[in-house]
Amino acid sequence: HRKTSLLPPYWLAVSSPPLPSPSNGRPTEMAPAARLRLLASCRLFSALIGTVPRCRRGLRGLSTLSSTLGSGAGEDEIERIRREFEDAKRNYLSIPAAIKDMPKMDPQGIYVNKNVKLDDLQVYGFDYDYTLSHYSDHLQCLIYDLAKKHLVNELKYPESCLQYDYDSSFPVRGLYYDKLKGCLLKLDFFGSIEPDGCFFGRRKLSSTEIKELYGTRHIGRDQARQLVGLMDVFCFSEACLIADIVQHFVDAKLEFDAPYVYEDVNQAIQHVHRSGLVHRKVLSEPQKFLLKNSQVFRFLKTLREKGKKLFLLTNSPFYFVDGGMSYLLEDQHFDGNSWRELFDVVIAQANKPSFYNSDHPFRVYDTEKDTLAFTAVDKFLPNEVYYHGCLKSFLQITKWRGPEVIYFGDHLFSDLRGPSKAGWRTAAVIRELEG
């Protein structure tokens, strides 16, 4: 079953067809002991079925079981199996009411895939965007609109492209754009296109169309080379804009080359970030774009009180981080004159993920003059801000060992893959789970 079905392992036994005979390949009559084992599985399945989501295919499986076991069996046994089936069916159809009474998972809980002993963690590192700070949907609309205008004003796209607006219901995290075919894809863990996960523009392609286009749902190694990942939350506006531009060309019956669409949209997105347009707009109206959360400050303060070391490692420029943190913590009361006193080390414009494997040196950033010093950095001083750098130098200066460090981020590749390879513990902040 697909992931919408959470059937217990007994389902494999319950829905299994008769085994072929080794001699002639025909289905063999099931031995009495085997029938009893399957009946026991069926009864156990009936008992557990109230906790399983509805799946019509499951009813067909039970029906197959009834007819399979009934062949060659006595009338009493057939009737008994039918009763088992009807009981299971009644329980199955009453699942929605049962689910209402089931305990819900905590959407703000902490989930681990490897044991972590908190006593061993002495150093806590944090990304800034979508980790310490979180944004409203207005940010995606802003990025979308600025990039859209750049396409029209600078790259001479049709002015009719300005009619589109950001649609928060369309993009999700973890999409891929096929630069050759122009499709947005959502792949599963095994690298296959999900049933509802292929869009050309804003139109969802059917299974038949996917097969005609790709031959199979699985994306092979050669095909994967033409895919571009749109992995973090900042990519939502990019994915939506790509789809809208493709759809516009399709509706207008204009010929276009899919790689050009991606290159142009990506260039526009990069421009609005690197030019500072987004940063300046956010800082001019922080109450519109930034979401305050007092628990962030309490968490950081608790860590400091427990004697833990804290560092901030972000790709954003310092002035943007400083303005955002000052706004987010303006209602909090703590000893000191600046939020920077919560951290032992503050590193901005770190250029992750290259930070983890490059040899780029650290530079001291002068927050008053907006300049970088030319002296070598061989130690991190309190209240200083550092730019660039690399993991190798970071570990040499701090002497922090991998297993005692945990780093929090939102991007699985840029934020967490590099630290994991360095032996750090990692934690992903995934706001979608709270929805």
Secondary structure, 3 states (H helix, E strand, C coil): CCCCCCCCCHHHHHCCCCCECCCCCCECCCCHHHHHHHHHHHHHHHHHHHHCCCCHHHHHHHHHHHHHHHCCCCHHHHHHHHHHHHHHHHHHHCHHHHHHCCCCCCCCCCCCCCCCCHHHCCEEEECCECCCEEECHHHHHHHHHHHHHHHHHCCCCCHHHHHCCCCCCCCCCCEEEECCCCEEEEECCCCEEEEEEEEECCEECCHHHHHHHHCCCECCHHHHCCEEEECCHHHHHHHHHHHHHHHHHHHCCCCCCHHHHHHHHHHHHHHHHHCCHHHHHHHHCHHHHEECCHHHHHHHHHHHHCCCEEEEECCCCHHHHHHHHHHHCCCCCCCCCCHHHHCCEEEECCCCCHHHCCCCCEEEEECCCCEECCCCCCCCCCCCEEEECCHHHHHHHHCCCHHHEEEEECCHHHHHHHHHHCCCEEEECCHHHHC
